[in-house]
Each structure stands twice: as structure tokens, then as C-alpha cells.
Amino acid sequence: MSIALEKESRVTVEGKFFRLGGKKFFPKGVCYGPFCPDAYGFCFPSQEQVERDIELIKELGANVIRIYNIPPRWFVDLIAQRGLKLLIDIPLSTHLCFLDYPKEIEDARANVRKTVQAFTGHPAIFAYSLANEIKPDVARWCGAGKINSFINSLVEEAKNIDAGCLCTFGNYPPTEYLAPSAIDFYCFNIYLHQQKPFENYLARLQMIANTKPIILGETGIDSIREGEEAKCEMLRWQIQTTFKSGFAGAFIFSLTDDWYRGGKKITDWAMGITTANREKKPSFYAVQQEFIAAPYYPLNKYPKVSVVVACYNGARTLKACLDSLFQLNYPYYEVILVDDGSEDATPQIARLYSKLRCIRQKNYGLSVARNTGISMAEGEIVAFTDADCRADEDWLYYLAGDLERGEFVGIGGPNLLPPEDSPVAAAVMASPGGPAQVMLTDRIAEHIPGCNMAFYKWALNEIGGFDPIFTKAGDDVDVCWRIQAKGYKIGFSPSAFVWHYRRSNVKDYLKQQYGYGEAEALLIRKHPEYFNILGGTTWSGRIYTTAKPTIHRHIIYHGQFGSGFFQTLYAQLPVSISSIMTAFEYHVLVTIPTLVLSVPFNFFRPIALLNILFILLICGVAAYQAEIPKSKLCFWSRPLVGLLYLLQPLVRGYARYHKRLLFNPTPMSATQRFELVALKDSQEALQDIAYWSGKFIDRVQFLKVIQNKLEQEGWSHRVDSGWSNYDIEIFGSRWITIQLITASELYPEGKQAFKCRIKTVWSLPAKAAFWGLFALELLVIGIIGKSTAWIWMILLTLPLVHWYFASEERTLRSIMVLVLDEIAKSLGLIKIKTNTEKGTGYKVADKF
């Protein structure tokens, strides 16, 4: 066979799906056999019967046949002649503790070699399954890790003979935790007769498969126990649910009731869609109808989608992005390019697309560009991707479909490494800090990456769109958190993927991580409840990323005596001592001090050395565990990943603290600056103030006016999400945070008073500076000994720092009083002062 013909007839993996001859290929299969062995030991019917069965299979609308024994050559040739494909199960004694028996191991390897050698490059071959349904007690006995390694070795045997062949293994719920890394796609046999549990389990399996395709290897119904009417109904929703869930294919067990297993013919089960004599059952026609409709079932509705691409100097990948967006399998959408002041060839590339809506503006940053796209969008749904992404043709079909079917106002999908990307990009993908979804459940997301997300336009308008302070990154995190604060949910569509080109060199990767660090500093100010005391994000969900080093052992729930039907792996989160010891804060608080102290004190030298060795060990483990595509793996790939694990936390952490310490979020008008000096030097109390209103004003509306004023003047702030004891938190300066608390008092004739309490607290940098200085002073005093003059000089610095922070607090309270006074004036309120004498009456101050 020529190379061109072999490529045209060979099925390949591309993202979450398969391709054949340049088009997507969805296996719509039927299981065939196993049959009683004939006189020559072949477990297949006669050639005449096989030919008749193939005609039935083609009439059914199937394109792949799954068989459970190594076939004779004539069988495979016949399948190819009829334009069908084969999924061949290569026998493995899964009913035995096979890893205990060297002969079973060698027989398994020999079977793989013999089968793949016999059919290398054959046009009928879809894939090989190297095991099927390993008994759960056997899996527990042998150990999940050893079985994974063994299946990986079988894959290697097959690929050494035929590098392009596809390999999988037939798994099922009792051993769902088995996940050999070398398989090309996942294959699960599932027999669940209730629709909701079936849907939920498919969602779970999509999370297990992660970035690889997954097929339903077997599903079926027994005609004897369920009846044909119920069987037809079940098979219909099983096939529909499988393809709507983004599975790449489905196989029905089985074609016929003629079935042989365990050395005897099975007569008390009727799983076939034809009888043993090949008479068609009603379920045959039910499957036939579904196979005709699959995989693209019509959506209940097709809302218009506006695809927004924000681009700044993205000419290198923009054409690939736009080419993909104008080939989407969705009937009703528009593409909007927001050129955010690009200085490269972006405008020239945009002019190549007549249907493209292009808006060019000054370089205001990512959030403003996306807001521009939202304002121009005509669609009910606004989808976002980046100029360094190209979308799968079914991207919008799955995004819009899952958004419409679920209870979500927003949805996202995976971003995968393009096959043509460089080996450096593959190493970057396996390194920390890349865009990844964070999942609360198998369907509900806590965070979706900005390169692949969509929201109902009304939801974006309700939260005011993207926050302009996020110019490079962090905008997607902020939007997700604000959407969830409103009580809405965000979903995840595992098959709605985009190809995302990674940074192609170390410099660009570290520059990207620096930008992420700056964005985190802004997020900490706006959403401090999502961060720990050191500034690390405290996600509630699980982060799905290829960068996931862990030194912990995974836990598997086997059920009592290892008999659970659903035996689940509980993966340890990669947040552990390994992530702590590579963090920027750890290096500042431990690594650098131990290195400095090791110079004058011998005692610290072994501690410093062991600390560095352990950090390097952690980076080495991360590099060893990194998932790098074999085609992109070079001799330097893993050392590079280890280096990036060391550098990334340092660069990102430095940027985070640099932004937090140097960012001054205190906007002041000229008028406020002029009035400030007199106010802060006065004897007036600046903590509790009040305003009198001659008419009723809703307190929430009063707070909305305050919030709008803060936004107009550029104050960084956040609003109470329901868990705080204040209404608005304002980030007054890098050292001081303001917490505003309000209450309203009602009086006769609709009159009322608004009471405002301005509370100031030290920020994390202020606390760190004060207590860090205190610790440094103790260290210096311990070194210099009993020099009284030096001790007094050192100790006096703490009161000076405290006095400075106290002065900063009064200044900020003064500023906030001026802001509130302006707001009150605009609403026609009169400032009142609390009577300092006995009682709680009010004295009306002069009007403004």
C-alpha cells in the first residue's frame, strides 16, 4: 500500500476526536461476538455468514465493528472491502492475576506483536484494545500502578511495530481508576439503565479522559429482562446522550444473540439487536435511526453567537485563528476582531476576511478590548477566544449546546497543544502557570480560561463586563468570581476545545508569568477572600492541568472487600509541600535567610544545602512526571520543565509583590487635595459620620451611588458578597484598606439618616513590613550583642513605622470623608454631627 493511501485510510487522533481522510470520524459501532470456536480454533462464523452479517451491519449504519479475538486475514480483508473498520480486542487473561505469571505476560506481548505485525497499515484497522474489563479484585491484587505500566508496555510493543496504530484498553466502572498514560484514547464499557445516572457518569468519564478522546466501548440492554419496547427506548437515549456528551464514538453490544463466553454458549441473555438467527428486532431499527442522526443532534435552538477575538500584536497566529473561526459547524454566528492598537501586520490580515467585523482602537488592554467586543456584539451569547488559538470546527456546537441544556450563564472548554507547535511549547505546556479550568464538579466550573469561554450577553452586562484594571490577564478569573457572586453557575464543555499555541521560548513564557503575577496582585485587592495570607489562590475546585506534580499516593475507594461497582480514584491535589517549597515566599523566608546565615554560622550550612537539594529534587520529580507528547519529547525537554518549575514561582511571585507594594490605588481630584490638609489636621472625628435626608432613599441605592462614584474615580474596591461585616472594602493605599459600613435610621414623614463608619485596617504588605522589621531587629540585636545605644536606635524604628501607618490611616479616612461628602451633596443630603454630650441627638451642620 502506498504511503498516501495508507494515510488516507488510517484513523488518527486530533484533540478530543478522530480524523479519517481529513474529516472527523465518529465510530458508530456494533460488537460482534465472541463466537464459538470452529474446528480450526477460529472464533468467527463461516465466511458466508460473516458476509451476511456485514450486510446487516452496513444496513444498521455502523462504520466500525468491535471483535474480541484475533481475526483471520480473510475476515479483515472482507471488512476493508465493505468500507468498514475494526476495533480488535487482543486477548489478555484478565480473569487471572496475570502479572503473577510470566507465561501470561509473555503470551500477551506475543499476541500484540503477532496481531500488529499481521495487520500493519491495513485499511480496515481502526484501533487495538490491549485488554478488556480487568477484574477489580485482580486489579487491586496486582496494583493499579503495575497494571498501568504493563498496558503502557503493550502499547510500546504495538507502536514499535506500527508507530501510527491507535491503542486503547476496555475499561469499566469497577476499575475506572486505571489510566495508562500511553493509550491514544479511552474506552469504557457502561451498562446503566437510568438516564440521569448515565448522563452523570459520562460527565465524570470526560473529566477522567481529560484531553484525550473517549468512546463508549459497550452499552446494551437484555431483551429478555427488559423487553424490546424498553430496550428501544433505552438504546435511543443512551446513543443520544453519548454523542451529546461529546464522546467520540459509541458501540452497541451486540449485533446478535449468538454469543459464546466462558466455554459455553450464552442462552439466558439476549443482548443482540438481532436474534441468534439474525432476525431483526425492533431495537435494530431504533439503533439504525440513532446512528443516522449521530453525532450532530439538532439543538433545541441555535442562539446567535458573537465570537470576540481581542488582539494585540498577534499577527503570528491570527490568520490560523480567523481561518478556523470561519469554518465552524454552527449556523448562526459572527466574528468580531478587536484590534487593540496592534503595531504589527494585524490590520492587513484582518482585511483578508470580508465577513469579519473589525474594530481598531488604541491600546487600552485586554479587558477594554473585550468590553468593546461585547458592546458591538449582536449575539445572545458572546464567546471569547484569543488570537493565539484556533478553534475546532465543532467548538460552538458543543459550547452553545451545553450552555443551552444546562443551568449555566457561562461555559468554557479545554485548550490543547496544537500538533504543529514546537517542542519548547510542549515543555511550556507541561510547566506550571498555564491556562486551565478549575472544576467544582464534573460539570460545574469555578474558573474557565479566557481563551475558551462564552457567556450570555445579559449576564456580562449585569456585572458590568470586564474590569478595565486587568490589562494583560486576570480578567477571566475576575469575571468568573463576579458571576458566581451573583449566584449564577458556570459550566464546562469537555469537547468544545480550542488549540492554544504556547509561548515558543523561555523568555516569552517568563514574561507571560510576570504578567500573571501582576494580575494576581490586582485580584488580591479586589477578591481577597479567594487568597490565603501569602497571596496564594485558594481554589475550592480541582485544577485540571498537565502541570501537576505530587509526591502523595493516590487513594482508591474499592468498596468493601474490593467489590464496589464504582471504584473511584481520589487524586491528591498538587498543593502540598512540593508547591510550598518552590513558592516565592518560601525562598524569601527560608532559602535566602539560610544561605545568608550559612556564611557566618557553620550550623546553617548543612540546612541550606539540604534545603536547596530538596528544592531541586521537587523540580526533578515535576519534570519526571510531566506529560509531554512523545512526538515533542527531546533530550532537553524534562530538564527544561524542571528549570521552569524553579523559575516560574520566583518570577510570578516577584511580580505579584512588586505590583502590590508599588501600586498606589489612591485617586484624588485637585479639589480633594486642596481640602484634605485642613480636614486631616482638624479635631473632627473621621470614623463615624452621618447625613440627613428629607425624603426616603433606599440604603442599597445609596451604596450603589457610592460604588459608581468609586468606579468613576478609579478606586480599587470590592463589594460585600454576603459573607462580610462591611458593605464596601476600598483599597486606599498599598498600606491601608478602608472598610465602609452603613446603616439607615427611619424617622416620621419619610425622613431618615444615613450613618457611615469608616474603618481602616493594615494591608498584608503593611503587616509583613512591620513584623518583618520586628524579626529583623531581633536578629540584628542577637548578632550585635549588648550594645545599648544600637538596641535603642533599632527599637525606635518600630514606633516610627507605626506612627507612619497611623498617619496614613487618618489621611485615608479624610479622603473618604470628602468622597462621601461629594456623594451626599449630589443626593441633596445634609451632613449631621453626632452630639458628643449625653444623649444621641443630632445637630444639623451648615448646608454645603
Salt bridges, closest charged atoms under 4 A:
GLU6 OE2 - ARG10 NH1 3.51
GLU14 OE2 - ARG19 NE 2.72
ASP53 OD1 - ARG278 NE 2.92
GLU55 OE2 - ARG82 NH1 2.39
GLU59 OE2 - LYS280 NZ 2.43
ASP77 OD1 - ARG73 NE 3.38
ASP77 OD1 - HIS122 NE2 2.70
ASP89 OD1 - ARG66 NE 2.90
GLU106 OE2 - ARG113 NH2 2.75
ASP107 OD2 - LYS103 NZ 2.82
ASP137 OD1 - LYS135 NZ 3.07
GLU157 OE2 - ARG109 NH1 3.82
GLU157 OE1 - ARG113 NH1 3.41
ASP162 OD2 - ARG10 NH2 2.64
GLU176 OE2 - ARG204 NH2 2.79
ASP184 OD2 - LYS159 NZ 2.81
GLU199 OE1 - LYS196 NZ 3.75
GLU218 OE2 - ARG66 NH1 3.89
ASP222 OD2 - ARG225 NH1 2.42
GLU226 OE2 - HIS193 ND1 3.25
GLU228 OE2 - LYS231 NZ 3.91
ASP257 OD2 - LYS281 NZ 2.83
ASP258 OD1 - LYS265 NZ 3.75
ASP258 OD2 - ARG278 NH1 3.40
GLU290 OE2 - ARG236 NH1 3.29
ASP323 OD2 - LYS319 NZ 3.04
GLU334 OE1 - ARG357 NH1 2.79
ASP339 OD2 - ARG360 NH1 2.40
GLU378 OE1 - LYS304 NZ 2.90
GLU378 OE2 - ARG357 NH1 3.75
GLU380 OE2 - LYS301 NZ 3.84
ASP386 OD1 - ARG370 NH2 2.88
ASP388 OD2 - HIS500 NE2 3.28
ASP388 OD2 - ARG503 NH1 3.59
ASP392 OD2 - LYS24 NZ 2.67
GLU393 OE1 - ARG19 NH2 2.73
ASP394 OD2 - LYS24 NZ 2.67
ASP402 OD1 - ARG405 NH2 2.73
GLU407 OE2 - LYS489 NZ 3.19
GLU420 OE1 - ARG390 NH2 3.11
ASP467 OD2 - LYS526 NZ 2.52
ASP475 OD2 - ARG370 NH1 2.39
ASP476 OD2 - HIS447 NE2 3.49
ASP478 OD2 - ARG482 NE 2.96
ASP478 OD1 - LYS526 NZ 3.20
ASP478 OD1 - HIS527 NE2 2.64
GLU518 OE1 - LYS472 NZ 3.54
GLU520 OE2 - ARG652 NH2 3.08
GLU520 OE1 - ARG656 NH1 2.87
GLU529 OE1 - ARG718 NH1 2.98
GLU585 OE2 - ARG656 NH2 2.78
GLU627 OE2 - LYS548 NZ 3.42
GLU684 OE2 - LYS831 NZ 3.39
ASP688 OD1 - ARG757 NE 2.94
GLU713 OE2 - LYS709 NZ 2.99
ASP727 OD2 - ARG699 NH1 3.41
GLU729 OE1 - ARG718 NE 2.91
GLU745 OE2 - LYS755 NZ 3.90
GLU749 OE1 - LYS751 NZ 3.90
ASP821 OD2 - LYS831 NZ 3.27
GLU822 OE1 - LYS709 NZ 2.93
